[in-house]
Amino acid sequence: MILKNSIIKCLIVVGVAAIAFFIHLLVNNLISQSFDTNQLIYSYCINVVLACSAILVLFLLKKKLKDQLGFIFMGASMLKFVFFFLLLYPEYNSDGNLSRLEFFTFFIPYVVCLITESIILSKFLNDLDDFS
């Protein structure tokens, strides 16, 4: 049951991120002719995987670490920035300049996944309080 619920929640994250990706891709095509589509895909994939991982971890730990789930969520959010600085930032900053397009290539997927994940997990955490 836990796995089924977390998979459904992850599919919601994937769906919202896919819609945001296509809008983001369309806007990038309209604004700029020289942007890296692969970098955009990579950024969305990393953020979706990390959001789904956080959801899965919180669902799995809901009974063992019920009182610490909020801190685990905050740690997972912090981990996303660590992944950004390890995986994406070196390529973005390779020319010594982080352009707006590069910034938004990371930031928009991050915010979309964070908001979706936060809504899902806030409902999940509130439901835990109701059953206590």
C-alpha positions as CSV (number, residue, x, y, z in Angstrom):
1,M,0.0,0.0,0.0
2,I,2.9,2.4,0.9
3,L,4.6,1.7,-2.4
4,K,1.4,2.1,-4.4
5,N,0.7,5.5,-2.8
6,S,4.2,6.7,-3.3
7,I,4.2,5.6,-6.9
8,I,0.9,7.5,-7.5
9,K,2.4,10.6,-5.9
10,C,5.5,10.3,-8.0
11,L,3.4,10.0,-11.2
12,I,1.8,13.3,-10.2
13,V,5.2,14.9,-9.9
14,V,6.2,13.4,-13.3
15,G,3.0,14.7,-14.9
16,V,3.3,18.2,-13.5
17,A,7.0,18.3,-14.5
18,A,6.2,17.1,-18.0
19,I,3.7,19.9,-18.5
20,A,6.1,22.4,-17.1
21,F,8.9,21.0,-19.3
22,F,6.9,21.4,-22.5
23,I,5.9,25.0,-21.6
24,H,9.5,25.8,-20.7
25,L,10.7,24.3,-23.9
26,L,8.2,26.3,-25.9
27,V,9.1,29.5,-24.2
28,N,12.9,28.8,-24.7
29,N,12.3,28.2,-28.4
30,L,10.4,31.5,-28.7
31,I,13.0,33.6,-26.7
32,S,16.3,32.1,-27.6
33,Q,17.6,30.2,-30.6
34,S,20.7,29.0,-28.8
35,F,19.9,26.9,-25.8
36,D,20.8,23.4,-24.9
37,T,17.7,21.1,-24.9
38,N,19.7,18.3,-23.4
39,Q,20.6,20.4,-20.4
40,L,16.9,21.2,-19.9
41,I,16.0,17.5,-20.1
42,Y,18.8,16.7,-17.7
43,S,17.7,19.3,-15.2
44,Y,14.1,18.2,-15.3
45,C,15.1,14.5,-14.9
46,I,17.4,15.2,-12.0
47,N,14.7,17.2,-10.2
48,V,12.0,14.7,-10.8
49,V,14.2,11.8,-9.6
50,L,15.1,13.7,-6.5
51,A,11.5,14.7,-5.7
52,C,10.3,11.2,-6.2
53,S,13.1,9.8,-4.1
54,A,12.2,12.2,-1.3
55,I,8.5,11.2,-1.5
56,L,9.4,7.5,-1.5
57,V,11.8,7.9,1.5
58,L,9.2,9.8,3.5
59,F,6.5,7.3,2.7
60,L,8.8,4.4,3.8
61,L,9.9,6.2,7.0
62,K,6.5,7.4,8.0
63,K,6.1,4.9,10.9
64,K,9.7,4.7,12.1
65,L,10.6,8.4,12.1
66,K,7.2,10.1,12.2
67,D,8.4,13.0,14.3
68,Q,11.5,13.7,12.1
69,L,9.8,13.6,8.7
70,G,9.8,17.4,8.3
71,F,13.5,17.5,8.9
72,I,14.1,14.7,6.4
73,F,12.1,16.7,3.9
74,M,14.2,19.7,4.5
75,G,17.4,17.6,4.2
76,A,16.1,16.3,0.9
77,S,15.5,19.8,-0.4
78,M,19.0,20.8,0.7
79,L,20.3,17.7,-1.1
80,K,18.8,19.0,-4.4
81,F,21.1,22.0,-4.2
82,V,24.1,19.8,-3.5
83,F,23.2,17.9,-6.7
84,F,22.9,21.2,-8.6
85,F,26.4,22.3,-7.5
86,L,27.9,18.8,-8.3
87,L,26.1,18.0,-11.5
88,L,24.8,21.1,-13.2
89,Y,26.7,24.1,-12.0
90,P,30.2,23.2,-13.3
91,E,28.8,23.0,-16.9
92,Y,26.8,26.2,-16.5
93,N,29.7,28.1,-15.1
94,S,32.3,26.6,-17.5
95,D,32.5,29.9,-19.4
96,G,32.8,31.9,-16.1
97,N,29.3,33.3,-16.5
98,L,25.9,31.9,-15.4
99,S,23.4,33.4,-17.8
100,R,19.7,33.9,-17.1
101,L,18.9,31.1,-19.5
102,E,21.2,28.7,-17.6
103,F,19.8,29.8,-14.3
104,F,16.2,29.3,-15.4
105,T,17.2,25.9,-16.9
106,F,17.9,24.8,-13.3
107,F,15.6,27.0,-11.3
108,I,12.2,26.4,-13.0
109,P,12.4,22.6,-12.8
110,Y,13.6,22.9,-9.2
111,V,10.7,25.2,-8.2
112,V,8.1,23.2,-10.1
113,C,9.2,19.9,-8.5
114,L,9.6,21.5,-5.0
115,I,6.1,23.1,-5.1
116,T,4.5,19.8,-6.3
117,E,6.5,17.8,-3.8
118,S,5.6,20.2,-1.0
119,I,1.9,20.1,-1.7
120,I,1.9,16.3,-1.8
121,L,4.0,15.9,1.3
122,S,2.2,18.6,3.3
123,K,-1.1,16.7,2.7
124,F,0.7,13.4,3.6
125,L,2.1,14.9,6.9
126,N,-1.2,16.4,7.8
127,D,-2.9,13.1,7.3
128,L,-0.4,11.5,9.6
129,D,-1.4,14.0,12.3
130,D,-5.1,13.2,11.8
131,F,-4.4,9.4,12.5
132,S,-2.4,10.0,15.7
